Amino acid sequence: MRHLLSTRDLLRDDAIGLLDIAEDMSEVQNREVKKLPTLRGKTVVNLFFEDSTRTRTSFEVAAKRLSADVINFSAKGSSVSKGESLKDTAQTLAAMGADGVVIRHSASGAPQVLAQSGWIDAGVVNAGDGTHEHPTQALLDAFTMRRRIHGDAARGRDLDGVSVMIVGDVLHSRVARSNLWLLETLGAHVTFVAPATLVPVGASTWPADIRYDLDAALAEVQPDVMMMLRIQQERMNAAFFPTTREYSRQWGLDDERLLALRPDSIVMHPGPMNRGLEISSRAADSAQSTVIEQVANGVSIRMAVLYSLLSGDREARS
């Protein structure tokens, strides 16, 4: 694997291979010494044009546990804020000898431009681009689902037949898109539930059911996995629903809806959570919730991705 830009590009065997490598990396994290020498001498640059403490820290921990050198490059306070282009920034990183670049950008497609431009000879990982994709989040979500559903027999397994309901701000969610493509590849069935104003144009062509009434959808589908999406108010320049109270009443996972789920259903959230808006505190902290597991599993998945991209020689990858 040369780059990880989208889950849409992942074949089933490649996706399962990454999940299985993450199983190995998870075992490393249970050791007293949590480091591997695999990427010693490699340099990983976290190139974040958008704020994201959780994702950036997760990638930093993952790279350091593989013994890579890490450079955290924030757009704020850098030459980027003074007008430097992505090309100039990439050429600066190339001069530093970057082997891998983890990029988050507000513009959809920026990681693809960086990977395909020839400006830099490095593996590129998409850590979220606009409203396009966030592939490592989808991988860690699938990893978490697989572990909860298959337990100790998870290795080598897909998610065939698993019913996943994704609820909320689909319009602005790169997590929803990446999860859709990966879950389809792994054999799961996806249902989106959202206000009509938060369903993207063209979603009817996606391999998912689109629903607007959460209570009716829950009664009919009874999902194995309930994934709540954060309301991304920072990306909204218009009123997509009347009030936050109305949104919570119609599409939030409150205590009553939590009790309506099957006892073995999984509750997920990519974080950060708006407690009391898209998810109640009881649901977020329940035994069915995987929110804390998702954070821990994010390190294992990102170790697996960096290992897959960078463990070979750069010349060989080229």
C-alpha positions in Angstrom: 0.0 0.0 0.0 1.5 3.3 -1.1 -1.1 5.8 0.3 -4.3 5.6 2.3 -6.6 8.3 0.8 -10.1 6.7 0.9 -11.8 3.6 2.1 -13.5 3.4 -1.3 -10.2 2.2 -2.7 -9.7 -0.6 -0.2 -10.3 -4.2 -1.4 -11.9 -6.6 1.1 -8.6 -8.5 1.7 -6.6 -5.3 2.1 -9.1 -4.0 4.7 -9.2 -7.3 6.6 -5.4 -7.3 6.4 -5.2 -3.9 8.0 -7.6 -4.9 10.8 -5.5 -8.0 11.5 -2.3 -6.0 11.7 -4.1 -3.8 14.1 -4.8 -6.8 16.3 -1.1 -7.4 16.5 -0.5 -3.7 17.3 -3.1 -3.9 20.0 -1.3 -6.8 21.7 1.9 -4.6 21.7 0.0 -2.0 23.6 -0.6 -4.5 26.4 3.1 -5.1 26.9 5.2 -3.3 29.6 7.4 -1.9 26.8 5.0 -0.6 24.2 7.5 0.2 21.4 8.5 -1.6 18.3 11.7 -0.7 16.3 9.8 -1.1 13.0 10.0 2.5 11.7 13.3 3.5 13.4 15.0 6.1 11.1 11.7 7.1 9.4 10.1 10.5 9.7 6.4 11.0 10.0 4.9 14.5 9.6 1.5 15.4 11.0 0.4 18.2 8.7 -2.8 19.6 10.2 -4.6 22.5 8.5 -7.6 22.0 10.8 -7.6 21.6 14.6 -7.9 18.0 15.8 -6.4 17.1 19.1 -7.7 13.5 19.2 -6.7 12.4 15.7 -3.3 14.2 15.7 -2.4 12.8 19.1 -3.4 9.3 18.1 -1.2 9.5 15.0 1.7 10.9 17.0 1.4 8.1 19.6 1.1 5.5 16.9 4.3 6.7 15.1 6.3 7.0 18.3 5.3 3.5 19.3 6.8 2.3 16.0 10.0 4.3 16.8 9.5 6.9 14.1 10.6 10.5 14.4 7.5 12.8 14.5 7.2 16.4 13.3 3.9 18.1 14.2 3.2 20.8 11.7 0.3 23.1 12.5 -1.0 25.5 9.9 -1.7 28.1 12.6 1.3 30.1 13.4 3.2 28.7 10.4 4.1 29.9 7.0 0.7 28.5 5.8 -1.1 31.3 7.7 1.1 33.7 5.8 -0.1 32.5 2.5 2.2 29.5 1.7 0.6 27.1 -0.7 0.2 23.3 -0.2 2.9 22.8 -2.9 5.4 25.0 -1.1 4.7 23.2 2.2 5.1 19.8 0.6 8.4 20.8 -1.0 9.6 22.0 2.5 8.6 18.6 4.0 10.4 16.8 1.1 13.5 18.8 1.9 13.3 17.6 5.5 13.2 14.0 4.3 9.6 13.1 5.3 8.8 9.4 4.7 5.2 9.7 5.7 2.7 12.6 5.8 -0.5 12.5 7.7 -2.7 15.4 6.4 -5.9 16.9 7.6 -7.3 19.7 5.4 -10.5 21.7 5.1 -10.5 21.2 1.3 -11.9 17.9 0.0 -9.3 16.2 -2.2 -6.2 17.9 -0.7 -4.6 14.6 0.3 -5.1 13.2 -3.2 -3.5 16.3 -4.6 -0.5 15.9 -2.3 -0.2 12.1 -3.1 -0.5 12.4 -6.8 1.4 15.7 -7.4 4.9 14.4 -7.4 5.9 17.3 -5.0 6.9 14.8 -2.3 8.1 11.2 -2.3 6.3 10.1 0.8 3.4 7.9 1.8 0.3 10.0 2.4 -2.5 9.3 4.9 -5.7 11.1 4.8 -6.6 12.2 8.3 -9.8 14.0 7.1 -10.4 16.2 4.1 -13.4 18.6 4.1 -16.6 16.6 4.0 -15.0 13.9 1.8 -13.4 11.1 3.9 -11.7 10.1 7.1 -10.5 6.5 6.4 -8.6 5.7 9.6 -11.7 6.6 11.6 -13.8 4.1 9.5 -11.1 1.5 10.0 -11.0 1.9 13.8 -14.8 1.8 13.9 -14.8 -1.4 11.9 -12.1 -2.8 14.1 -14.2 -2.0 17.2 -17.3 -3.5 15.7 -15.5 -6.7 14.7 -14.0 -7.1 18.2 -17.4 -6.6 19.9 -19.2 -8.9 17.6 -16.7 -11.7 17.0 -14.6 -11.4 20.2 -11.5 -13.6 20.3 -12.4 -15.0 16.9 -12.2 -11.6 15.2 -9.0 -12.1 13.3 -9.6 -12.7 9.6 -13.3 -12.0 9.9 -15.4 -9.4 8.0 -18.7 -7.8 9.0 -21.0 -9.8 6.7 -24.7 -9.4 7.6 -24.1 -6.8 10.4 -26.7 -4.1 10.4 -25.2 -0.6 11.1 -27.5 2.5 11.6 -25.7 5.9 11.2 -27.7 8.8 12.6 -27.3 12.5 12.4 -25.4 15.1 10.3 -24.6 12.9 7.3 -24.3 16.0 5.1 -21.1 17.3 6.7 -19.7 14.0 7.9 -16.6 12.5 6.3 -16.8 9.8 8.9 -20.2 8.7 7.5 -18.9 8.5 4.0 -15.7 6.5 4.9 -17.8 4.2 7.1 -20.3 3.5 4.3 -17.7 2.5 1.7 -15.7 0.3 4.2 -18.7 -1.3 5.7 -20.1 -2.2 2.2 -16.7 -3.8 1.4 -16.8 -5.8 4.6 -20.4 -7.0 3.9 -22.4 -4.9 6.4 -25.7 -3.3 5.7 -25.9 0.5 6.3 -28.9 2.6 7.1 -28.6 6.4 7.3 -31.1 8.3 9.4 -31.1 12.1 9.3 -33.3 15.2 8.8 -33.9 15.7 5.1 -31.8 18.9 5.3 -28.8 16.9 6.5 -28.9 14.2 3.7 -26.4 15.0 0.9 -27.6 15.5 -2.6 -27.0 12.2 -4.5 -27.2 10.0 -1.4 -30.0 8.1 -3.0 -27.4 6.5 -5.3 -25.3 5.3 -2.3 -25.4 1.6 -1.2 -27.4 2.5 1.9 -31.0 2.9 3.0 -32.0 6.5 3.7 -34.5 7.1 6.5 -35.8 10.2 8.1 -37.8 8.9 11.1 -35.5 7.5 13.8 -38.1 5.8 15.9 -39.7 4.1 12.9 -36.3 3.0 11.6 -35.3 1.6 15.0 -38.5 -0.4 15.3 -38.1 -1.9 11.8 -34.3 -2.4 11.6 -33.2 -3.2 15.2 -29.6 -2.5 14.3 -26.5 -4.4 15.6 -24.6 -1.1 15.7 -26.0 2.4 16.4 -23.5 5.1 15.4 -24.3 8.7 16.3 -22.7 11.5 14.4 -21.7 14.9 15.8 -23.7 17.9 14.8 -21.0 19.9 13.0 -22.2 23.4 13.7 -18.8 24.9 12.7 -19.6 23.8 9.1 -23.1 25.1 9.0 -23.8 28.4 7.5 -27.6 28.0 7.6 -30.3 26.6 9.8 -30.6 22.9 9.0 -33.1 22.2 11.8 -35.3 24.4 14.0 -33.6 24.1 17.4 -31.1 21.9 19.1 -33.8 20.8 21.5 -36.0 19.7 18.5 -33.1 17.9 16.9 -32.4 16.0 20.1 -36.0 15.0 20.5 -36.3 13.8 16.9 -32.9 12.3 16.2 -30.9 12.0 19.4 -30.1 8.8 21.2 -31.8 9.5 24.5 -32.4 7.2 27.4 -35.7 5.9 26.1 -34.2 5.0 22.7 -31.3 3.4 24.4 -33.6 1.1 26.3 -35.4 0.3 22.9 -32.2 -1.1 21.5 -31.4 -4.8 21.7 -29.2 -5.5 24.8 -26.4 -6.7 22.6 -26.5 -3.7 20.3 -23.4 -1.5 20.1 -23.5 2.3 20.6 -20.8 4.2 18.8 -19.7 7.9 18.4 -16.6 9.1 16.5 -16.2 12.0 19.0 -16.1 14.6 20.2 -19.6 14.2 21.6 -22.3 16.8 22.2 -23.8 15.2 25.2 -27.5 15.9 25.5 -27.7 16.8 21.8 -27.0 13.7 19.6 -26.4 11.3 22.5 -27.4 11.2 26.2 -24.8 10.8 28.9 -26.5 7.5 29.9 -26.1 6.1 26.4 -22.5 7.4 26.1 -21.4 5.8 29.4 -23.4 2.6 29.1 -22.0 -0.9 28.8 -23.1 -0.9 25.2 -21.0 2.1 24.4 -17.7 1.7 22.6 -16.6 5.4 22.8 -13.5 4.8 25.0 -12.6 1.6 23.1 -12.7 3.6 19.8 -10.1 6.0 21.1 -7.8 3.2 22.2 -8.4 1.2 19.0 -7.5 4.3 17.0 -3.8 4.0 18.1 -3.7 0.4 17.0 -5.3 1.1 13.6 -3.0 4.0 12.9 0.0 1.9 13.9 -1.2 -0.7 11.4 -1.6 2.0 8.7 1.8 3.6 9.2 3.4 0.1 9.4 1.8 -0.9 6.1 2.8 2.3 4.3 6.3 2.9 5.7 7.9 -0.4 6.8 9.4 -1.1 3.4 12.1 1.0 1.7 10.9 4.3 0.2 12.6 3.3 -3.1 10.8 0.0 -3.1 7.4 1.7 -2.5 8.1 4.1 -5.4 
